[in-house]
Amino acid sequence: MNKYSIVLCLLYFVFSCSSHGKRELKGESEFQKEMNAKFKDASTSPLTKKGLRNFKGLSFFPIDSAFTVVAKLTKTPDAPVFNFPTTTDRVATYKKYGVVNFTIKGKKLQLDIYKDTDPEPEYINDLFLPFLDKTNGKTSYAGGRFISVLTSDEMDNGTITIDFNKAYNPYCAYNEKFSCPITPRNNFLDIEVTAGVMKYTK
């Protein structure tokens, strides 16, 4: 074997090893891949040091279009400020933004949706949609899950799209140092929402 062939073999070996060492991020959608990227990155991950070391990707329910709904949004501009209890002594202050009504698999459902009373500038358009369902404590986090919806998603006809495939766990599901709002009991859905992030096993 001449020197040129040896160099080519060495380069192939080096690049093969480096590409093999970089695991492709798991996920069926951009949302799932972005979640896994955030959790894998030590600068953005809510995981404990041990959790980060052992992290191989979040578990998700299969994507199901039945859980992407167009909801009727009824705004509640005169609603009082709502003080959410949290998993710590902190109280999270939100204002009820409205009520969303929608149907999933033939069942009519309703949730209250909220807005932070003092959001950071980058979250000025964010709405907060916490919910509980029949999977809690079984295949999903016992304390319920959240969905981020934007005011810019509102349509002129008074509807807004809600994608339960993008439901995520509060950070306290992964690390007790975080303070998370506790989902109100009235935001319970009497169905199994088999969509979004599943329960995290520490």
KEKE-3310 file (N, C-alpha, C; in steps of 0.2 Angstrom, whole numbers, plus 5000, padded with zeros to 4 digits):
npx = (5004:5003:5009:4999:4987:4987:4985:4972:4965:4967:4961:4947:4945:4945:4935:4924:4923:4921:4908:4901:4901:4892:4876:4861:4848:4833:4816:4800:4795:4798:4796:4798:4812:4818:4815:4822:4835:4836:4836:4847:4858:4868:4868:4855:4847:4835:4838:4845:4862:4866:4855:4857:4869:4864:4855:4846:4836:4819:4804:4790:4772:4765:4764:4748:4736:4723:4723:4726:4718:4706:4701:4687:4689:4684:4686:4691:4691:4688:4691:4697:4714:4723:4730:4742:4746:4762:4774:4783:4786:4783:4772:4763:4758:4745:4733:4717:4714:4705:4693:4694:4685:4683:4683:4688:4690:4676:4672:4666:4675:4683:4694:4702:4712:4727:4737:4753:4755:4766:4776:4792:4800:4802:4792:4780:4769:4765:4753:4747:4743:4738:4735:4726:4723:4717:4728:4738:4750:4751:4755:4759:4766:4762:4757:4751:4752:4758:4754:4761:4754:4751:4747:4747:4742:4729:4714:4704:4691:4688:4694:4707:4722:4726:4738:4740:4750:4761:4762:4770:4780:4781:4796:4799:4796:4807:4817:4819:4822:4816:4802:4786:4770:4755:4743:4726:4712:4700:4704:4704:4704:4692:4697:4709:4724:4734:4746:4760:4773:4779:4778:4793:4806:4816)
npy = (4994:5011:5028:5037:5030:5025:5037:5041:5030:5033:5045:5042:5033:5042:5052:5043:5039:5051:5055:5044:5046:5056:5057:5056:5067:5062:5061:5064:5076:5094:5100:5090:5087:5099:5100:5089:5093:5105:5099:5091:5100:5107:5120:5124:5114:5107:5097:5087:5085:5071:5067:5073:5067:5054:5056:5051:5055:5062:5054:5052:5053:5044:5055:5062:5067:5069:5076:5089:5103:5115:5128:5136:5152:5161:5177:5184:5198:5205:5197:5192:5194:5179:5169:5158:5144:5136:5123:5127:5139:5150:5161:5161:5174:5176:5181:5177:5174:5169:5157:5141:5131:5115:5100:5084:5068:5067:5071:5085:5098:5109:5122:5133:5147:5156:5172:5178:5191:5199:5198:5193:5203:5194:5185:5191:5188:5176:5163:5154:5138:5126:5109:5095:5077:5060:5052:5056:5052:5040:5036:5049:5064:5066:5079:5085:5094:5106:5118:5129:5143:5156:5173:5178:5168:5168:5169:5179:5175:5171:5160:5148:5138:5123:5113:5098:5088:5095:5096:5098:5094:5102:5110:5106:5092:5086:5091:5095:5108:5118:5129:5127:5132:5125:5115:5121:5112:5113:5113:5100:5087:5076:5064:5053:5060:5056:5062:5072:5076:5062:5053:5057:5046:5045)
npz = (5000:4995:5001:4998:4998:5011:5018:5014:5020:5033:5035:5031:5042:5053:5050:5050:5063:5070:5065:5069:5082:5084:5089:5080:5082:5091:5085:5078:5072:5070:5082:5091:5089:5092:5105:5110:5107:5115:5127:5127:5127:5138:5142:5141:5146:5157:5165:5178:5183:5183:5175:5163:5159:5157:5147:5133:5124:5124:5128:5117:5113:5099:5084:5081:5071:5075:5087:5084:5085:5079:5089:5096:5102:5116:5122:5138:5144:5155:5166:5182:5189:5191:5203:5203:5212:5215:5213:5223:5236:5229:5220:5205:5194:5183:5170:5166:5150:5141:5135:5128:5117:5110:5099:5102:5094:5093:5106:5115:5122:5134:5139:5150:5146:5148:5152:5155:5167:5168:5157:5150:5137:5125:5126:5125:5116:5120:5126:5139:5142:5152:5156:5162:5160:5157:5156:5165:5177:5173:5159:5156:5164:5181:5186:5176:5159:5148:5135:5123:5116:5104:5103:5091:5084:5083:5074:5063:5063:5076:5080:5086:5083:5092:5096:5102:5101:5103:5117:5132:5147:5163:5169:5182:5182:5178:5186:5203:5207:5200:5199:5197:5189:5196:5188:5186:5193:5186:5173:5168:5156:5151:5144:5136:5132:5121:5116:5112:5124:5134:5150:5161:5165:5179)
capx = (5000:5007:5008:4993:4982:4987:4982:4965:4962:4967:4955:4941:4944:4944:4928:4919:4923:4918:4901:4897:4900:4887:4870:4856:4843:4827:4810:4796:4794:4803:4795:4802:4819:4820:4815:4828:4841:4837:4837:4854:4862:4869:4866:4848:4843:4832:4840:4850:4869:4865:4850:4860:4874:4861:4850:4846:4830:4813:4799:4784:4767:4765:4760:4741:4732:4716:4725:4727:4711:4704:4696:4683:4692:4680:4690:4688:4695:4687:4693:4702:4721:4723:4736:4743:4750:4767:4778:4787:4782:4782:4765:4764:4752:4742:4726:4713:4714:4699:4690:4694:4681:4685:4681:4693:4687:4669:4670:4667:4680:4684:4699:4704:4719:4730:4742:4757:4754:4772:4780:4798:4798:4802:4786:4774:4763:4764:4748:4748:4738:4740:4729:4726:4719:4717:4735:4742:4752:4751:4759:4761:4767:4756:4755:4748:4756:4757:4755:4762:4750:4753:4741:4747:4739:4722:4711:4699:4684:4688:4697:4714:4724:4729:4741:4742:4756:4767:4761:4776:4780:4784:4803:4799:4795:4814:4822:4815:4825:4812:4796:4781:4763:4751:4737:4720:4708:4695:4707:4704:4700:4690:4699:4716:4727:4739:4750:4765:4779:4777:4781:4800:4808:4823)
capy = (5000:5017:5033:5040:5025:5025:5043:5040:5026:5036:5050:5038:5031:5048:5054:5038:5039:5057:5055:5039:5048:5061:5054:5060:5069:5059:5065:5064:5082:5099:5101:5085:5087:5105:5098:5085:5098:5109:5095:5088:5105:5108:5127:5125:5109:5108:5090:5087:5083:5064:5066:5075:5062:5048:5058:5048:5058:5062:5050:5056:5049:5045:5061:5060:5073:5070:5080:5096:5106:5122:5129:5143:5156:5167:5181:5186:5204:5208:5192:5195:5191:5172:5168:5151:5141:5133:5118:5130:5144:5156:5162:5164:5178:5176:5184:5173:5177:5167:5150:5138:5126:5111:5093:5079:5062:5067:5073:5092:5099:5116:5124:5140:5149:5162:5176:5181:5198:5203:5193:5196:5205:5189:5181:5196:5186:5169:5162:5148:5133:5120:5104:5088:5072:5054:5049:5058:5048:5033:5037:5056:5067:5066:5085:5089:5096:5113:5120:5136:5146:5163:5178:5179:5162:5170:5171:5184:5172:5170:5153:5147:5131:5121:5106:5094:5085:5100:5097:5097:5094:5108:5108:5102:5085:5084:5093:5098:5115:5122:5131:5127:5133:5119:5116:5121:5106:5114:5112:5093:5084:5069:5059:5052:5064:5052:5066:5076:5072:5057:5054:5056:5042:5048)
capz = (5000:4995:5006:4997:5001:5019:5021:5013:5025:5040:5034:5032:5049:5057:5049:5052:5070:5072:5063:5073:5089:5085:5088:5077:5087:5089:5084:5071:5070:5072:5089:5095:5088:5095:5112:5112:5106:5121:5133:5126:5128:5145:5143:5140:5148:5164:5168:5183:5180:5181:5170:5157:5157:5154:5142:5126:5121:5127:5125:5114:5110:5091:5082:5079:5069:5079:5093:5082:5084:5079:5094:5097:5108:5119:5127:5145:5145:5162:5171:5187:5189:5194:5207:5202:5217:5212:5217:5228:5239:5224:5217:5198:5192:5177:5169:5162:5143:5138:5136:5121:5116:5104:5099:5100:5093:5095:5112:5116:5128:5136:5144:5152:5144:5152:5149:5160:5168:5167:5153:5147:5130:5120:5127:5125:5113:5123:5130:5143:5142:5156:5156:5165:5157:5160:5155:5170:5182:5170:5153:5156:5170:5185:5187:5170:5154:5146:5128:5122:5110:5103:5102:5084:5081:5083:5067:5063:5065:5083:5082:5087:5083:5097:5094:5108:5099:5106:5124:5136:5154:5166:5171:5188:5181:5177:5191:5208:5209:5197:5202:5191:5191:5197:5184:5190:5192:5181:5166:5167:5150:5152:5139:5136:5127:5119:5111:5116:5128:5139:5157:5161:5170:5181)
cpx = (5004:5005:5001:4987:4981:4984:4975:4962:4962:4961:4948:4939:4942:4937:4923:4918:4919:4910:4897:4896:4894:4880:4865:4851:4836:4821:4807:4795:4799:4802:4799:4809:4822:4820:4821:4835:4842:4839:4845:4859:4863:4867:4859:4844:4841:4835:4845:4857:4868:4860:4853:4865:4870:4855:4851:4840:4824:4808:4793:4779:4768:4761:4753:4738:4726:4717:4727:4720:4711:4699:4693:4686:4687:4684:4687:4692:4694:4688:4698:4709:4720:4730:4737:4748:4756:4770:4782:4783:4780:4774:4766:4757:4751:4735:4723:4712:4707:4698:4691:4689:4682:4682:4687:4689:4680:4667:4671:4670:4681:4690:4700:4711:4721:4735:4746:4756:4760:4777:4787:4796:4798:4796:4780:4768:4761:4757:4750:4742:4740:4734:4731:4722:4720:4723:4739:4743:4753:4757:4762:4762:4761:4753:4752:4754:4754:4758:4756:4758:4751:4747:4741:4744:4731:4719:4705:4692:4684:4690:4704:4716:4728:4732:4744:4748:4762:4766:4768:4776:4783:4791:4803:4798:4802:4819:4818:4817:4820:4805:4791:4774:4759:4744:4731:4716:4703:4697:4708:4700:4698:4691:4707:4720:4734:4743:4754:4770:4776:4780:4789:4802:4815:4827)
cpy = (5006:5022:5036:5036:5025:5031:5043:5036:5029:5041:5047:5036:5036:5051:5049:5038:5045:5057:5050:5041:5053:5058:5058:5061:5065:5063:5064:5070:5087:5100:5096:5085:5094:5104:5094:5089:5102:5105:5092:5093:5107:5116:5129:5120:5109:5101:5091:5084:5075:5063:5068:5070:5056:5049:5055:5051:5057:5057:5054:5051:5049:5051:5058:5067:5075:5075:5087:5099:5113:5124:5136:5146:5162:5171:5183:5192:5207:5203:5194:5191:5184:5171:5160:5148:5137:5127:5120:5135:5150:5156:5165:5168:5178:5179:5179:5176:5175:5159:5147:5132:5122:5104:5089:5072:5062:5070:5081:5093:5107:5117:5131:5142:5156:5166:5178:5188:5202:5199:5197:5198:5200:5185:5185:5193:5179:5169:5155:5144:5126:5116:5098:5083:5065:5050:5051:5053:5041:5034:5044:5058:5068:5073:5089:5091:5103:5113:5127:5138:5153:5167:5179:5173:5163:5172:5176:5182:5170:5163:5153:5140:5129:5114:5103:5089:5089:5101:5095:5097:5100:5105:5104:5095:5082:5086:5097:5105:5120:5123:5131:5128:5126:5120:5116:5114:5107:5113:5104:5091:5077:5064:5058:5056:5061:5056:5070:5072:5068:5058:5053:5051:5044:5042)
cpz = (5000:5000:5005:4999:5008:5022:5020:5018:5031:5040:5035:5039:5054:5057:5051:5059:5073:5071:5067:5080:5090:5083:5085:5082:5085:5089:5077:5068:5072:5079:5093:5094:5092:5103:5114:5111:5112:5127:5133:5128:5135:5147:5143:5144:5155:5168:5173:5179:5178:5176:5163:5154:5154:5149:5135:5122:5125:5124:5123:5112:5102:5089:5079:5077:5072:5085:5091:5081:5083:5084:5094:5103:5110:5124:5133:5147:5152:5168:5176:5186:5193:5197:5207:5208:5213:5216:5222:5232:5235:5221:5210:5196:5185:5176:5165:5155:5140:5139:5129:5122:5109:5105:5098:5100:5095:5101:5113:5123:5128:5141:5145:5149:5147:5149:5155:5161:5167:5163:5151:5140:5125:5121:5127:5122:5115:5127:5133:5144:5146:5156:5159:5160:5160:5159:5161:5176:5179:5164:5152:5163:5174:5186:5181:5165:5152:5138:5127:5115:5110:5101:5094:5080:5080:5076:5068:5064:5072:5085:5083:5086:5089:5095:5100:5107:5102:5114:5127:5143:5157:5168:5177:5188:5180:5183:5197:5210:5205:5200:5196:5193:5191:5193:5188:5188:5187:5174:5165:5160:5151:5146:5140:5131:5126:5114:5115:5120:5133:5146:5157:5167:5172:5182)
residu = (MET:ASN:LYS:TYR:SER:ILE:VAL:LEU:CYS:LEU:LEU:TYR:PHE:VAL:PHE:SER:CYS:SER:SER:HIS:GLY:LYS:ARG:GLU:LEU:LYS:GLY:GLU:SER:GLU:PHE:GLN:LYS:GLU:MET:ASN:ALA:LYS:PHE:LYS:ASP:ALA:SER:THR:SER:PRO:LEU:THR:LYS:LYS:GLY:LEU:ARG:ASN:PHE:LYS:GLY:LEU:SER:PHE:PHE:PRO:ILE:ASP:SER:ALA:PHE:THR:VAL:VAL:ALA:LYS:LEU:THR:LYS:THR:PRO:ASP:ALA:PRO:VAL:PHE:ASN:PHE:PRO:THR:THR:THR:ASP:ARG:VAL:ALA:THR:TYR:LYS:LYS:TYR:GLY:VAL:VAL:ASN:PHE:THR:ILE:LYS:GLY:LYS:LYS:LEU:GLN:LEU:ASP:ILE:TYR:LYS:ASP:THR:ASP:PRO:GLU:PRO:GLU:TYR:ILE:ASN:ASP:LEU:PHE:LEU:PRO:PHE:LEU:ASP:LYS:THR:ASN:GLY:LYS:THR:SER:TYR:ALA:GLY:GLY:ARG:PHE:ILE:SER:VAL:LEU:THR:SER:ASP:GLU:MET:ASP:ASN:GLY:THR:ILE:THR:ILE:ASP:PHE:ASN:LYS:ALA:TYR:ASN:PRO:TYR:CYS:ALA:TYR:ASN:GLU:LYS:PHE:SER:CYS:PRO:ILE:THR:PRO:ARG:ASN:ASN:PHE:LEU:ASP:ILE:GLU:VAL:THR:ALA:GLY:VAL:MET:LYS:TYR:THR:LYS)
# end
